[in-house]
Amino acid sequence: MTPSHTAPAPQAAFGGTVSDHMLTAVCNRGSWSDYSIGPFEPISLSPTALGLHYGQSIFEGMKAFRMVDGSVSIFRIDRHWQRFGRSAQRMCMPVIPEQLFTEGLKALVGRDSAWVPEAPEASLYIRPFLFATEARFGVAISEEYLFNTFTGPVQRLYAKGLRVKVEDRYIRAAPGGVGAAKCAGNYGGALYPTQLAKEAGFDQVLWTDGSDELNIEESGTMNVAFVIGDTLVTPALSDTILDGVTRDSFLTIARAWGMPVEERKISAWELVEASGRGTLTEAFGFGTAAVVAPIGQIAVGGKEITLPELTDAAFCRRAKQYLSDIRRGLAEDLYGWNTIIQG
Ligand SMILES: *Cc1c(COP(=O)(O)O)cnc(C)c1O
């Protein structure tokens, strides 16, 4: 299998380039059409389409990789489908049948496989999304939805250690809310606090539960974890935390390597204390887009703690490399994470 070299190089900015085709399916009163694949092009919508007004809009973010033998693998497609279904249920939207999702995405990536980059840290980003299209302007659960998926080549993201601020004024999600759903509004609500943090010289915010304990929840639009002593510590899943596929993959790897893993509450004050004792050795965000985004400095209250430089022995580096090796066919796919299509 000879991979094609015809695709243009992706632009430096993440999300700046799309591939040639897109996938479309519609759901009308609970009944799904088959999917179709056509050229990437604008969508025509009524200005009264419910999703534009009342927020029934969810998405996924996934990746396909160029394997060393030239074929293409899509990472953990089943788990992304499951989460898409949970997001849909929380937003009163229809659950797309697994076969429609899986076969559709495989066909789309196969069609544009020349767009899957070869550089080891590059990949083809896949963006499935679903939104309400019924044309009426009274608040209601939509009877009609459009499912669309497009893809685009992306390079590696975030090389340097981030300077983050423990956010103590704004929150991303509240108990009982929609923080665990991958819905568009969660991102809209996060933009303003993130912009304020950037104006103050930070790269990202570390979201907390809003309590005085400042229990950490996520890092920007990623999950977050810390290495304290020899233990990997990450906030336990709840309805305010997105159940990341990268998070699950890293926890699986850590456990397989015999590393102690704790999913629990972790207060920003505990980080300050562990940093003071010298036991806080790693802090990183993790998610599909960046895989790992190491954190270099954390500001909390009036203090700022600095993480030690990462060595090649750091867990986050080794886990990222191992994950990359699995995706590219350099390490055995022990957990059945790859869906392989011919490229
Ligand atoms: C998508 C997302 C993540 C990361 O999930 P992955 O499946 O690892 O990409 C984390 N937090 C939020 C808020 C997200 O939307």
The ligand as an SDF file (V2000), in Angstrom:
LIG
                    3D

 15 15  0  0  0  0  0  0  0  0999 V2000
  -13.5740   16.7760   24.1930 C   0  0  0  0  0  0  0  0  0  0  0  0
  -13.2380   17.2910   25.5570 C   0  0  0  0  0  0  0  0  0  0  0  0
  -12.2270   16.7110   26.3540 C   0  0  0  0  0  0  0  0  0  0  0  0
  -11.2730   15.6540   25.8610 C   0  0  0  0  0  0  0  0  0  0  0  0
  -11.8550   14.4880   25.4330 O   0  0  0  0  0  0  0  0  0  0  0  0
  -11.0780   13.5260   24.4160 P   0  0  0  0  0  0  0  0  0  0  0  0
  -12.0600   12.4670   24.1240 O   0  0  0  0  0  0  0  0  0  0  0  0
   -9.8800   13.0310   25.1280 O   0  0  0  0  0  0  0  0  0  0  0  0
  -10.7140   14.3640   23.2440 O   0  0  0  0  0  0  0  0  0  0  0  0
  -12.0540   17.1970   27.6450 C   0  0  0  0  0  0  0  0  0  0  0  0
  -12.8100   18.1930   28.1310 N   0  0  0  0  0  0  0  0  0  0  0  0
  -13.7650   18.7840   27.3930 C   0  0  0  0  0  0  0  0  0  0  0  0
  -14.5630   19.8790   27.9860 C   0  0  0  0  0  0  0  0  0  0  0  0
  -14.0170   18.3450   26.0900 C   0  0  0  0  0  0  0  0  0  0  0  0
  -14.9770   18.9410   25.3720 O   0  0  0  0  0  0  0  0  0  0  0  0
  1  2  1  0
  2  3  1  0
  2 14  2  0
  3  4  1  0
  3 10  2  0
  4  5  1  0
  5  6  1  0
  6  7  2  0
  6  8  1  0
  6  9  1  0
 10 11  1  0
 11 12  2  0
 12 13  1  0
 12 14  1  0
 14 15  1  0
M  END
$$$$
